[in-house]
């Protein structure tokens, strides 16, 4: 009898049953670095628990199920009544509930709230990035609502609740609420001042009636939305509740859900307002200034989300190469593959270290920290989110043909990877925002230089990069055409300074050589062969 032809050999075990947080040495070190000693046991224990949940086979399966079963729009019931509801797979609700209970909307009132939330966001993104959108929007709505103390007092306890309540009913009857956002219109895109949605004042103080549309409305199943509309005094921010206090549905017509490249578990919609009740947030004509606090917070989440995606891509690549054998040995021991993995690991660690530093600055809240955030957030959002697709694609290639197959999970990471660069202001918007900070807020550059200056003298390549950056900043001729270059250099120098101060020497040495010293190529896997690359890869290995 002929022998079996289907023996399974040299296949890699799934990366499950591990602590996603603790196995990420760069993330765990960053959290510990920025925490007060008395908070470390509580916060590290909390994040480790979330890490074990995230790495479990069950929760990983929920992520796959949520991605494989996208939301569906129900515009009408069987009798023809408008419903405008979005239906989700049960796995989506399980994930969203876990995210809320893990404090991903509860940063504003907890000690080290932004730092612990940022680390949790990086961890939770690695399960399924789609549910990060409503978590991010809800978290980010809080500072915008604070423009109206009465609204903040009413809504903030709901938004920062750690209870997920999925039912559509009046918010005052719910233990927790979620928020979405609607700014973009089809004729304007990022140019929100071109918005045409109109707001007509009603007799009730602060109440308006909205008429118009939104081309992109995030998380349309939420309990409330911050939107921009043209009031008599100019572009203004409004709160649109999904259900009115008396239990009737507000006019919120969901016309269709977007069919997106990635982020498929999350609903993004086109919506119409036709006599929709809204409450003004802040003063008339100051809509951008009011909602910009929400935008700034969501931009940091784009950095965190990209850092999470990169970490998961690198973890999968290193895990695969640790077990997979080819050409007489483990892939991870092959010099060229080791170079690729180390290069990817550098990008991931630099992103994580920068993102957590910015989260710690939010917790600081001082004038210097706020000035640093003003320039560092758009620079980081520009650069880190642009590196994410390159990392995801290269990491998938480390798995060979297996990485091109859906079951590996890598195609999902690849499809998700461009999202954070596009949403919440694409690359040009971020680069121009960096210029505005440089030109209008001198304190921002001063805070940035103070930050990177803490590493001066520790690495000659970093010192040279700082000097070259100052030369660029001294010449503002044709600066708009150089805005992307400036944003990139600002982000790289900041990453380099943080790694020189805090990362193991082999990580900082490799980063400065390749990213700041010019001793690296355009593709991953072109690090100088004289570096200690094995240690860099070992640091990135997820220990199950």
N, C-alpha and C positions, 0 to 999 in steps of 0.2 A: 504494500500500500504506500502510495506517495505520501511524503511528509507534509505537514501543514505549511502553507506559504504565507501565513498571516501572523507570525510571531511578532510581537511588539517589542522592539529594543531601541535603545538610545533616544527615547522620548523623555521630555522634561516633565517632572511633576508640576501640578498647578501651584501657583504662588498663592496659597490660602492658609488659614490657620496661623496667622502671625500678627504681631502688634505693628500696625502701619506707622504709628507715631514713634515708638521706641526704636524700631528698626531704621528709622531715618535719622542718622546721627547728626546731620547738619541741622535739622529741624529741632530735635531735642536739645541740642547745645544752644541754639538761638533762644529758645524759650527759657532755659535755665539762666542764660546770661542776662536777660532783661528782667527777670523776676526778682522781687524782694525775697530774701531768704525765708522769711516766715510764711510766704505763700507757696513755696516750692512743693512741699508734700501734697497739698490739696490740688494744685493745678496739674502737676505732673501725673498724679494718680488719675485725675479726671481725663486727661488727654490719653493716657495709656489705656484706660477703659474704652474710650472711643476708638483708639487704634485697634484694639482686639476685636471690637464690634465690626469695624471697617474691614478687617482682614479675614473675617469669618466666611466660610463657604456659603452660608445662608444669605448674608447681606450682599456678598458679591453676586449671588444669583438674582437677588432683587434688582440690583443695578442692571444686569443683562435683561431681565424681564421688562423693566421700565423702558429701556431703550428699544426693545423689540416690539413693544406695544404702545405706539405713540398715542397721544390724546386725541379724542374725537369731539367734534363740535355738534351740539344739538341745538339748532336754532328754534325749533317748534316742537310742541308735544303732538300727540296723535290727533288732537282736536283743532289744531291750527293756532293755539296760543303761543306767543313768543316765550321761549325759555332762556335762550342765550346762555347755555351752560356748557362747560367743558368736562367731559368724562375722562377719567384716568384709570389706568390699570391699578389694581390693589397694591402692587409693589411700589408704585409712585407714592401713594399715601403712606406706606410703611416707611419709606426713605425720608419723606418730608417730615413725618412725625418724629423720627429719630433725630433729624437735623435740628428741629425746634427744641426738643428736649435736651439736646447737647449744648444748648446755649448759643446757637448760631444767629439768633436774633436778639440776644440779651447782653450785648457788650456794654451798653451805656451806663449801667448802674452797678457793675461788679468791679471789684478790685482787679487791676490789670486786665480789665474786660476786653480791650481791643487785642492785646497780645494773645490771650488764651483763645479768643474767638478766631484770630487769624490762623493760629496753629491748627485749630479744629477745622477751619475751612480748607486748609491745605490737605488735611487728612481725609475729610469727607468728600472732597472733589474726586479723590481716587476711586471712590465707589461708583459714582455716576454723577457727572458734572451738571446734568440738566436741572436737578432740584436746587442747585446753587442759586439760580436766578431769583425765585421768590424769597429765598433766605436772604439774599443780598439786598433786594429791593426793600424788604421789610426793615432790615437793619439800617439801611441808609436813609429811610424816610424820617427817622427820629430827628436828626439835626435840622432838617427843613421845617418840620412841624413846629420846632421851637421858635420859629419866627412869630408864632401866635401862641402865647402862653396858655390860653384857654383850650385851644385845640390840643396842644401838647399834653396838658393835664388830663384830657379826656382819652386820647389815643395812645399815648406812650406806654401806659401799663399793659395795654392789649398787645402792642407790637413787641414789647420786650418779654412777654410771657413765655414760659417754657412748656406751654400746653398747646398742642395742635388741635384745632377745632375746624374740621373740614366743611361743616354745614353752612349753607348760605342763609343767614338770618341776621336780624339787627345786631350790630356790633356790641351794643350794650348788654346783650344777652349771652355773649360768648366769653369763654375763658381765655381766648387768645385770638389774634387776628393777623392776617397777612396783607401786605401792600404791594401794589404794582405801580407802574409809571407809564405815562403817555406824553411824549414830547414831539416825536418825529411825525411830520406830515409829508405826503407824497410830493408836494411842490417845493419843499424846503430842505428836507434831510437834516443835516447838521445845522443849517441856517434857521434856527428856531424863530428868529425875529420875522421870518417870512410866513409864520403860521397864520392860518385864516380862521381857525375855530373861534367863534364869537361868544362872549360872555355878557349877558344882559342882567343888570342889577334887579333884584326883586325887592319887595317891600321889607322883608325881614333883613335886619342888619347883617351884612357879611354874606348874604345868600345871593346866588346868581343862577341863571339858566343858561346852559351851554348848548350851542348848535355848531356842529362841525364833525370832523373826522380825525382819526389818528392812524397813520400808516403802520406804525409799530406800537403796540401796547404790550408791555411785558406782564406776564403772569395774569391773564385775564380772569382767572378763577378767584382772584383775591377779594378781600373784604372792602378795600378802598384803594384809591389811586391818586397820585399826584400828577396833575396835568397842567399844561400851559395853554392859555387862551387869551384872546384880545379883548380886554375890558375897555371901557371908555377912557381910562387913564393909561392904556398901553398894555403890553404883554404882562400877564399876571399869573401867579401860581394858584391852583385850586385843588381842594380835596373833593373827590367824587366818591361817595359811599356806594357800594354795590347794592345794599338793601337799606331803605330808609327806616327811621326809627319806628314808624307805625307798622313795619313788616312788609310794606309794598316794595316791589323791585324798582330800583331807579332805572331810568331809560339808558340802557347800556347795550347797544345792538352790536353783537359780534358778527361781523360779515363773513369772515373766513379766518382759518388758522394758516400761518405761514408754513410752507413745506421747505424746511431748512436742510442745509448740507449736513450738519451735525446737530447736537443739542436736541435730539429728536424726542426725548422724553418730556421736554418742557414745551408748554404752549406759548406761542407768540401770535398776536392777533391783529387784525384790522378792525377797528370799532368805530361806530357812529354815535354821536350825541345829537339828540333831537328833543329839546326841552328837558335836558338832563339837569337835575338839581346838583348844585355844587356850593361849597363853602370856600371863601377866599382865604388864602394863607399868605400873610404878609400884606404889604401895601400894593395898591394898583400900580402897574408900570414897573414893578421891581420883581417880576417873575423869575428872570434869569438869576438875579442875585439871591433869591429865596431858594430856588431849587438847586443852585450850584453846590450847596452843602451835601445834598443827596448825591449829586454827580461825582463829587470828590470821593465820597465813601465807596461808591460803586466802582470807581476807577482803581482804588486800592484792591478791591475784590477781584478785579480783572488780573492784577499782578499776582495775587494769591492763588487764583484759579489756575493761571498758567504755570505757576510754580508747582502746584499739585499735579497737573497733567504731566509736566516734565519729570517730576519725581517718579510717578507711576510708570512712565515710559522707560526711564532709566532702570528702575527696579526690575521691570520685566526683562529688559535686555540683559542685565547683569545676571539675573537668576537663570535665564535660558543658557547663557554662555558658561555658567558655572557647572551645569550638568551635561550639556551637549558635547559630544565628542566628534571630532573630525580630523582627518589627516594625522592620526596617531596620538591624539591628546585632547584635553579639554580646550574648548574654544577660548575660555578666559585666559589660558596660559599662552596663547599664540600672540607674539609681539604686536602684530598689526591690529588684531581684534582688541587687545588690551589698550592700544592707543586710542582706538575709537571709543571704547567704553569710558576710558579716563576723560576724554574730551567731553563726552556727554555728561559725565558726572560733574565736571567743572561748571558747566552751564547750569545744571540743576542746583548745585550748592550755591552758586552766586545769586541765582534768582531767589532761593529760599532765604538766604542771609539778608538780602536787601529788603525783601517783603516784610520780614519780621522786624527789621530795624524801623521801618516806617510805621508798623503797627505800634511799636513801643513809643514812637514819637506822638502818636494819637493819645496814648495813655498819659504821657508827660504833660501835654496841654499847655506848656509854657510858651512864651513869645518866641524863643529861639526854635523850639520844636515846630511850632506852627509855620514859621518862616521856612524851615527846612522842607516841610511837607509841601509847601506851595510850589517849590521848584522840583523836588524829588519825585513826587507822585506822578506828574505828567511825564517826566523823563523815564521813570521806571515803567510806567504803563506803555510808553512808546516802545522801549527796548525789550523788556522781558516778554511781552506778548508777541513780539515779532520773532523772537528766538524759539518760541514754543513749537511752531510747525516744523522747523528744521530739525529740532530734537526728536519730535514724534516720528517723523519719517525715517530718520537715521536709526532710531531705536527699533522700529519695525523691520528695517533691513537686517539688523543683527539676528533676527529670527529666521532670515531667509524667506522661503516660500511660505512657511508657517505664519509669518507675520503679516501676510497678505490675506489670510483666511479669517473670516469673521469670528470663528470660535476662539481664536487667540486673544481677542479683545483689542488688539493693536489697531485695526481699522477704525474702531470707535474713537480711540485716542487721536488718530490722525484726522478724522472728520471734525472732531471737537476743537482741535488745536488752533485754527485761525480765528475762532469766535471772539476771544477776548481782545484781539487786536482791532476788530471791526466795531464791536459794540462799545457804547459809552464814549464815543468819539474815536474815530479811526486815527491812523498814524499822523496825518497832516494836522489834524485838530490838536493832538497832543504836542507835537513839535511847536506849533504856533503858540500854544498855551505856555510852553517853556519860555518862549521869547517874551510874552507878556509879563511873566514873572521877572525876567531879567530887566525889562525896560521900566516897569511900573513899580516894582517892589525891591528896592536895593537891599533890603534886609534879607531877602531870600538868597541872593548870591553870597552874602556874608555868612549866613548860616550854613550854606553848603560848603564853603571854603573852610569854615571852622571844623566841620565834620570830617572832611577828607584830610584836613591838615593834621588830624590826630595820628595819622599813620606816616607822616612825612619823615624821611630819613631811614625808614625800615627797609625799603626796596628801591633801588636806583631806577627801575623801570617805571614804578609808580610815580616817583619824583619827576621823571621826565614827562610822563603823561600829564601830570598836574601843570607843569610849566607850559607844555604845548596847549593845554586847554586855556590857560590864562592868555596866551598869545591870540588864540581864536576869539576869546571874549573881548579883547582889546580892539579888535577890528570889526566893527559892525557894518561895514560896507556890504551891501547886498545880503544882509543877514537873513532875510526871509528865505532866500534860495538855499541858505545853509542851515536852515532850522533843524532838519533831520540829522545832519551831521553833528550839530551841537548837542541835540538831545541824546544821541548815541554816545558821544564822548562823556557827557555828564553822567550817564548811567554807568558806563564802564569804569570810569575813574572812581565813582562811589562804590561800586561792587569791589573793585580792587582794593580800595582802602579798608573796607570791612573785612575782606578775607585776610589781608596782611595783619590786621589787628586780632582777628578771632579764629581763623581757620588753622588747621595743622600746616606746618611749614611746606610740606610737599604740595598741598592744594594751592596755597598762596603763590608758591614759586611757579607752578605750572600756569596758573591764571595770568600772572603778570608777564610771564614769558610769551604766552600765546596771544593774549588779548590786549596787552599794553606795550609789550616790547617788540612786536612784529615778528616773533619767532614761531609763527604758526600759519597754516594755510587757510584757504577759503572754506574748505570742507572739514568736517569732523575727522579725527584720526590723523592729524598732521602736527601733533605736538612734538617737540624735540625729544629724540629717543633717549637722551641722557637723563631725563627726569625720572623720579621715582613713581612711575605710573601704576605699578602693582599696588602700592599703598593707597593711591587715589581710588582705584577700582574697589579694593577691599572695603574702604570706608563707605562706598555707595551700595555695597551688597546688602540686600534685605535678608536678615537672618530670621528664618521662619521659626 
